[in-house]
């Protein structure tokens, strides 16, 4: 496999190694299942925040987002870091609120029939 990659690389081909979202789902089934349920209900929403259930957040009613809670998902921040490494989400934090977006590829994966 390494020889084939080198051969193709020398000839100007770009080699892209992708990670399987299925493997990501195996690592954190409850979080991915909740994300899938959310996006199936609202298929055009891509943005989400993470927070404690003890906090309050006044969002924009014209820009709905999903919310995932630390109390519901153990090790939520490290899981989100893994999701970033899989190119499933992108961090878009501002205003001191941990904010992310699903990549379109991951959103399409979540919307596929199970």
Backbone torsions as a table, in degrees:
resi	resn	phi	psi	omega
1	UNK	NA	-42.9	179.5
2	UNK	-62.7	-40.1	178.4
3	UNK	-63.7	-40.1	179.6
4	UNK	-64.9	-43.0	177.7
5	UNK	-61.3	-43.8	178.9
6	UNK	-62.8	-43.8	179.4
7	UNK	-58.1	-48.7	-179.4
8	UNK	-68.7	-37.6	179.0
9	UNK	-62.4	-40.9	179.0
10	UNK	-62.3	-32.7	-178.5
11	UNK	-87.9	9.9	173.1
12	UNK	90.7	4.9	178.1
13	UNK	-81.8	143.6	177.4
14	UNK	-91.9	130.2	179.6
15	UNK	-103.2	121.9	179.2
16	UNK	-117.1	122.1	177.2
17	UNK	-101.2	116.5	-177.8
18	UNK	-101.8	154.1	175.7
19	UNK	-100.6	147.3	-177.7
20	UNK	-83.7	127.0	175.2
21	UNK	-65.7	-24.3	176.9
22	UNK	-62.4	-41.5	177.3
23	UNK	-64.3	-38.7	177.3
24	UNK	-61.5	-42.1	179.4
25	UNK	-65.0	-34.9	177.0
26	UNK	-66.8	-32.2	-179.0
27	UNK	-74.3	-32.5	-176.2
28	UNK	-143.6	67.8	-172.4
29	UNK	-61.8	-37.8	-176.4
30	UNK	-69.6	-41.3	179.5
31	UNK	-66.1	-47.4	-179.6
32	UNK	-64.4	-37.0	178.3
33	UNK	-63.5	-41.7	178.5
34	UNK	-65.7	-40.7	177.8
35	UNK	-62.5	-41.5	179.2
36	UNK	-63.0	-46.0	178.5
37	UNK	-58.9	-42.2	-179.5
38	UNK	-63.7	-48.4	-173.8
39	UNK	-73.0	-26.9	175.1
40	UNK	-66.4	-37.8	178.5
41	UNK	-71.8	-36.0	-178.6
42	UNK	-132.4	79.1	-169.9
43	UNK	-67.8	-6.9	-179.9
44	UNK	-105.5	-1.7	178.0
45	UNK	-85.7	133.1	179.4
46	UNK	-122.3	-15.6	-172.2
47	UNK	-97.9	145.7	175.0
48	UNK	-149.2	157.8	175.1
49	UNK	-119.1	161.1	173.4
50	UNK	-123.4	139.4	-176.1
51	UNK	-164.1	174.3	174.4
52	UNK	-86.6	150.8	175.2
53	UNK	-68.1	-15.8	179.6
54	UNK	-80.2	-15.3	-177.5
55	UNK	-92.8	163.2	173.0
56	UNK	-117.5	150.9	179.3
57	UNK	-140.6	123.5	177.8
58	UNK	-100.3	94.6	-179.0
59	UNK	-83.8	177.3	178.8
60	UNK	-90.7	115.4	-179.1
61	UNK	-62.0	-19.1	178.0
62	UNK	-85.0	-8.4	-179.1
63	UNK	-133.8	76.4	-177.2
64	UNK	-65.9	146.4	179.0
65	UNK	-137.5	164.0	173.7
66	UNK	-90.9	159.3	177.3
67	UNK	-133.4	133.6	175.5
68	UNK	-122.4	138.6	-170.4
69	UNK	-109.3	141.9	177.7
70	UNK	-59.3	-36.9	-178.0
71	UNK	-69.2	-24.3	-178.1
72	UNK	-87.3	-32.6	-174.5
73	UNK	-124.8	107.2	177.3
74	UNK	-60.1	140.5	178.6
75	UNK	56.7	42.7	-175.1
76	UNK	-61.2	-47.4	-179.0
77	UNK	-60.8	-47.5	177.0
78	UNK	-61.7	-35.2	177.1
79	UNK	-63.2	-40.5	179.2
80	UNK	-66.0	-33.2	176.8
81	UNK	-64.3	-42.2	176.8
82	UNK	-62.3	-41.4	178.7
83	UNK	-62.3	-36.4	175.7
84	UNK	-64.4	-41.9	179.4
85	UNK	-63.3	-27.5	176.9
86	UNK	-86.7	3.0	-177.5
87	UNK	58.6	34.8	177.1
88	UNK	-91.4	-30.8	-179.3
89	UNK	-137.3	161.4	177.6
90	UNK	-127.8	132.6	177.5
91	UNK	-77.1	132.6	-180.0
92	UNK	-132.8	32.3	-173.8
93	UNK	-57.3	135.5	168.1
94	UNK	-155.8	166.4	-179.4
95	UNK	57.8	32.3	177.2
96	UNK	60.0	22.1	176.3
97	UNK	-118.7	125.9	177.5
98	UNK	-64.4	115.0	-172.8
99	UNK	-129.8	140.2	-177.2
100	UNK	-141.0	166.0	172.9
101	UNK	-131.9	143.3	171.0
102	UNK	-70.9	139.1	169.1
103	UNK	-70.1	156.4	-178.7
104	UNK	-63.7	-35.6	178.5
105	UNK	-63.1	-42.5	179.6
106	UNK	-69.2	-39.7	176.9
107	UNK	-59.5	-42.3	177.9
108	UNK	-63.9	-38.6	175.8
109	UNK	-60.8	-46.5	-179.2
110	UNK	-63.6	-30.4	-178.2
111	UNK	-84.5	-7.8	177.8
112	UNK	-70.1	146.6	176.3
113	UNK	-61.3	141.9	-178.6
114	UNK	-86.3	NA	NA
